[in-house]
Amino acid sequence: MQIDRFLLAITSFALLVSTLCFSCRQDLEPELPDLSAEPLPEFELIRFEQDLFSVDTTQLGESIQSLEERYPGFTDVFFRFVIPLRRGDFSPEEQVAIMQAFIQYPLIQEIYIRASEKYPSLPNELGQIDSRGPKEWPALAEALRSYAHYLPDARLPDTVVTYISQFEYAGFLFSDNDLAIGLDFFLGPDFDYRSVSVDEVIFSDYLTRTYNADHMLASAIRLLLEEDVPPPRAGRLIDHIINNGKRLYLLNRVLPNTPDSVLLRMTPEQIQWCDDSEAQIYAWLASEDLLYTTDQREIRRYVEPAPTSRGMPEESPGEAANWLGWQIVETYMRRYGDKSFQDLLAIDDGQTILARSGYKPRG
């Protein structure tokens, strides 16, 4: 059985490292710079779903054109990939019919009503968005200020757009790093996602438990991180888990008051399991020669969301390897306190960071 192999691996590993000194890892709470003197970034926050559902349905052709004129960067993506009006092979009449079907589809109507009820404005902790001024989402503005501190060359969004898409996209970047956030992925536990489809993976319990307001801000920052901390050039698992560890390291700095359960998309119990099983996680990946596998299918099993990690006990979270990558990156940055985040990003080889970190898993 996989669990038996997991236990055998950690037993062998324990014999190997029994002479090593495992010092307790310091708390991961970051020491934060004082950025209060720095100006907050400004951006426009647009409720596109409200504008879309306010159009004159008797004049849909003109309404579509008006939306494109008002929001050219966003609609260029939205009307090609989300509602594929501008795919290239639809006549004007067909485009109107597609838009009509989208607006009137019962599930879309329900999503829009739920999103409007839940987010007449964004939650108080995220700010108000009714006035459409540049700073209606102060928590995002503060996060972007921190983001710019750690990545001064990064392009910050000038525009943040909310929309609904019938669960096509939870979010995406458009134009020059502008943000688009799909509210249908943040309707909370009052919406029965499983009723939409019991077969679609995106409606699995381990994913839908994160579809709430608590995860919205972290999801927005993750979109930027995917652009500014791109996938590693090397194709080994060690490179991917260190790269994801870099993203978690920065996410923790940018959102220091956000619970680890949100940063990691794990339950508190799963995080505790990782804390208690750190040596065992590392031992399993090392003993099975997984750290250096280039099998992309195998890699995805350890770094992408899943109910559990392959080969590990049932109580393990699906992204336990990413959690491990975070611990390694934290250890590296603690050891080289004079290094900036840009210095960290300049090292693309995961094995180099692992070796230089002096990382020793607790066990």
C-alpha positions in Angstrom: 0.0 0.0 0.0 1.1 3.6 -0.6 0.9 4.5 3.1 3.0 1.5 4.0 5.7 2.6 1.5 5.4 6.1 2.9 6.1 4.8 6.4 8.9 2.6 5.2 10.5 5.6 3.5 10.4 7.8 6.5 11.8 4.9 8.7 14.8 4.5 6.4 15.2 8.3 6.3 15.1 8.5 10.1 18.1 6.1 10.3 20.0 8.1 7.7 19.6 11.4 9.5 19.6 10.2 13.1 23.0 11.8 13.7 22.0 15.2 12.3 20.9 18.0 14.6 17.4 19.2 13.8 17.0 22.7 15.2 13.5 24.0 15.5 12.5 26.3 12.7 11.8 29.8 13.7 8.3 31.1 13.3 7.5 32.1 9.8 6.0 35.4 10.8 8.0 37.8 8.6 9.8 40.9 9.8 7.9 43.6 7.9 9.3 46.9 6.5 7.6 50.1 7.5 6.0 51.3 4.3 3.7 53.9 5.8 5.5 56.8 4.2 5.1 55.2 0.8 2.0 56.3 -1.3 -0.7 53.8 -1.9 -0.9 52.6 -5.5 -4.0 53.9 -7.3 -6.2 51.8 -9.5 -9.8 51.9 -10.9 -12.1 49.2 -9.7 -14.9 48.4 -12.2 -18.0 46.2 -11.6 -18.3 44.9 -15.2 -20.9 42.3 -14.3 -23.2 45.1 -13.1 -22.7 47.1 -16.3 -23.2 43.9 -18.4 -26.5 43.1 -16.8 -27.7 46.7 -17.0 -27.6 46.8 -20.8 -30.7 47.5 -22.9 -31.6 44.0 -24.1 -33.6 45.5 -27.0 -30.4 47.1 -28.2 -27.8 44.5 -27.5 -25.7 45.2 -30.6 -25.2 48.8 -29.6 -24.8 47.8 -25.9 -21.9 45.4 -26.8 -20.2 48.1 -28.8 -20.6 50.6 -25.9 -19.0 48.2 -23.5 -16.1 47.6 -25.8 -15.6 51.4 -26.2 -15.6 51.9 -22.4 -13.5 48.9 -21.5 -11.4 48.0 -24.5 -8.6 46.1 -22.8 -10.9 43.9 -20.7 -13.6 43.2 -23.3 -10.9 42.2 -25.8 -10.3 39.2 -23.6 -13.8 38.8 -22.2 -15.6 38.8 -25.6 -13.0 36.4 -27.2 -12.5 33.8 -24.5 -15.3 34.1 -21.8 -18.3 35.0 -24.0 -16.8 34.2 -27.4 -18.6 36.9 -29.4 -15.4 38.1 -31.1 -14.1 34.6 -31.9 -14.0 35.6 -35.6 -16.6 33.4 -37.2 -19.9 34.9 -35.8 -22.0 37.4 -37.6 -23.3 40.5 -35.8 -26.7 38.7 -35.5 -25.1 35.6 -34.0 -23.1 37.7 -31.5 -26.3 39.3 -30.3 -27.9 35.9 -29.9 -24.9 34.6 -27.9 -25.1 37.6 -25.6 -28.8 37.2 -25.2 -28.4 33.5 -24.3 -25.7 34.3 -21.8 -27.7 37.0 -20.0 -30.9 35.0 -19.9 -29.4 31.6 -19.0 -31.0 30.6 -15.6 -27.7 29.6 -14.0 -26.1 32.9 -15.0 -29.0 34.8 -13.7 -28.7 32.9 -10.3 -24.9 33.6 -10.2 -25.5 37.3 -10.9 -28.2 37.6 -8.3 -26.0 35.8 -5.7 -23.0 37.9 -6.5 -25.0 41.1 -6.3 -26.5 40.1 -3.0 -23.1 39.0 -1.5 -21.1 41.9 -3.0 -23.3 45.0 -3.3 -19.9 46.4 -2.5 -16.8 44.4 -1.6 -16.7 43.3 2.1 -15.7 46.0 4.6 -12.3 44.4 5.2 -11.6 44.8 1.5 -13.1 48.2 1.1 -16.1 49.8 -0.7 -16.3 50.1 -4.5 -19.5 52.1 -5.0 -17.8 55.4 -5.9 -15.5 53.9 -8.5 -12.6 56.1 -7.3 -9.0 54.9 -7.4 -8.8 53.6 -3.8 -12.0 51.7 -3.1 -10.2 48.5 -2.1 -7.7 49.6 0.5 -6.5 46.1 1.4 -5.5 45.5 -2.2 -3.8 48.9 -2.3 -1.8 48.1 0.7 -0.9 44.7 -0.7 0.2 46.3 -3.9 2.4 48.7 -2.0 4.1 45.8 -0.3 4.3 44.0 -3.7 6.1 47.0 -5.2 8.6 47.0 -2.3 9.7 43.4 -2.9 9.4 43.6 -6.7 10.1 47.2 -7.6 10.2 46.5 -11.3 6.8 44.8 -11.4 4.0 46.4 -13.3 1.1 47.1 -10.9 -2.5 47.0 -12.2 -4.1 50.3 -13.1 -7.5 48.6 -13.4 -9.3 45.8 -11.4 -12.4 44.4 -12.9 -15.0 42.0 -11.4 -17.1 39.8 -13.7 -19.0 36.5 -13.8 -18.3 33.8 -16.3 -20.3 30.7 -15.4 -17.2 29.2 -13.8 -14.9 29.6 -16.8 -12.2 31.6 -15.2 -11.5 32.5 -11.5 -9.4 35.4 -12.7 -6.9 36.5 -15.3 -4.5 39.3 -16.2 -5.2 41.6 -19.2 -3.5 44.5 -20.8 -0.4 45.4 -18.8 -0.9 43.3 -15.6 -4.5 44.6 -15.0 -6.6 42.3 -12.8 -9.9 40.6 -13.6 -11.6 38.7 -10.8 -14.5 36.2 -11.3 -17.0 36.6 -8.5 -18.7 33.3 -9.3 -15.7 31.7 -7.6 -16.2 33.6 -4.4 -19.9 33.1 -3.6 -19.2 31.3 -0.3 -20.8 28.3 1.3 -24.3 29.5 0.9 -24.0 28.7 -2.8 -24.2 24.9 -3.6 -21.4 24.5 -6.1 -22.0 20.8 -6.2 -25.5 21.4 -7.6 -23.9 22.8 -10.7 -22.1 19.6 -11.5 -21.0 16.6 -9.4 -18.5 15.5 -12.1 -16.5 18.6 -12.7 -13.3 18.7 -10.7 -13.6 22.5 -10.0 -16.7 21.7 -7.9 -14.8 19.2 -5.7 -15.0 19.9 -1.9 -11.3 20.5 -1.6 -11.6 23.4 -4.0 -15.0 24.9 -3.3 -14.2 25.4 0.4 -11.9 28.2 -0.8 -14.6 29.9 -3.0 -15.3 32.6 -0.5 -14.5 36.3 0.3 -11.6 35.3 2.6 -9.6 34.0 -0.4 -10.4 36.8 -2.9 -7.4 39.1 -2.1 -4.9 36.2 -2.0 -6.2 35.0 -5.3 -5.7 38.4 -6.9 -2.1 38.5 -5.7 -1.5 35.0 -7.0 -2.4 36.1 -10.5 0.4 38.7 -10.3 2.8 36.2 -8.9 2.2 33.8 -11.7 3.3 36.6 -14.1 6.2 38.0 -12.1 7.5 34.6 -10.7 7.2 32.5 -13.9 7.5 28.7 -14.0 11.1 27.5 -13.8 13.1 26.8 -16.9 14.2 23.4 -15.6 11.6 20.7 -15.4 12.4 18.8 -12.2 10.0 18.6 -9.2 12.6 20.3 -7.0 12.6 23.3 -9.4 8.8 23.5 -9.2 8.4 23.2 -5.5 11.2 25.8 -4.9 9.5 28.1 -7.4 6.1 27.7 -5.7 8.0 28.2 -2.4 9.2 31.6 -3.7 5.6 32.6 -4.5 4.4 31.6 -1.0 7.3 33.4 0.5 6.3 36.6 -1.2 2.6 36.1 -0.7 3.3 35.8 3.0 5.2 39.1 3.0 2.6 40.9 0.9 -0.4 39.6 3.0 1.2 39.2 6.5 -2.1 39.2 8.3 -3.7 36.5 6.2 -4.0 33.1 7.7 -1.7 30.3 6.4 -4.8 28.3 5.6 -5.6 31.0 3.0 -2.1 31.4 1.7 -1.7 27.6 1.3 -5.3 26.8 0.4 -5.2 24.1 3.1 -7.3 23.4 6.2 -5.7 24.2 9.6 -5.7 20.4 10.2 -3.7 19.9 7.0 -1.2 22.5 7.9 -0.8 20.9 11.3 -0.2 17.6 9.5 2.6 19.2 7.4 4.1 20.8 10.5 4.1 17.4 12.2 5.3 15.5 9.2 8.0 17.7 7.7 10.7 15.1 7.8 8.4 12.5 6.5 7.3 14.6 3.5 10.9 15.3 2.6 11.9 11.7 3.1 9.1 10.4 0.8 10.1 12.7 -2.0 13.8 11.9 -1.6 13.4 8.2 -1.2 11.3 7.8 -4.2 13.6 9.9 -6.3 10.8 12.3 -6.9 12.7 15.5 -6.3 14.5 15.1 -9.6 11.8 13.6 -11.7 11.0 15.5 -15.0 7.8 13.6 -15.6 5.3 16.5 -15.8 2.4 14.3 -15.0 4.1 13.1 -11.9 5.1 16.7 -11.0 1.5 18.0 -11.3 0.4 15.3 -8.8 2.5 17.1 -6.1 2.3 20.8 -6.9 -1.3 21.3 -8.1 -4.5 21.3 -5.9 -5.7 17.8 -5.1 -7.5 16.0 -2.3 -4.3 14.5 -1.0 -0.6 14.1 -2.0 0.1 11.0 -4.0 1.7 8.2 -1.9 1.2 10.1 1.4 -1.4 9.4 4.1 -5.0 10.4 3.4 -4.8 13.3 5.8 -2.0 15.0 3.8 -3.0 18.0 1.7 -2.6 17.9 -2.1 0.1 20.6 -2.2 2.3 19.3 0.6 5.3 19.6 -1.7 4.7 23.4 -2.2 4.5 23.7 1.6 7.9 22.1 1.8 9.2 24.4 -0.9 8.1 27.4 1.3 10.1 26.0 4.3 13.2 25.6 2.1 12.9 29.2 0.7 12.3 30.6 4.2 15.4 28.8 5.5 17.5 30.1 2.5 16.4 33.7 3.0 17.0 33.5 6.8 20.5 32.2 6.1 21.3 35.0 3.6 19.6 37.9 5.3 21.2 40.4 3.0 19.5 38.9 -0.1 16.6 40.6 -1.7 13.6 38.9 -3.3 15.1 39.8 -6.7 18.3 38.0 -5.7 16.2 35.0 -4.9 14.4 35.1 -8.2 17.7 35.3 -10.0 18.5 31.7 -8.9 16.4 29.6 -11.2 17.9 26.2 -10.1 15.9 24.7 -7.3 18.7 22.3 -6.3 21.1 25.3 -5.8 18.7 26.9 -3.3 18.1 23.6 -1.5 21.9 23.0 -1.2 22.8 26.6 -0.1 19.9 26.8 2.3 21.3 24.3 4.7 17.7 23.1 5.1 17.2 20.3 7.6 13.5 19.1 8.0 12.2 18.8 11.5 11.4 15.3 12.6 
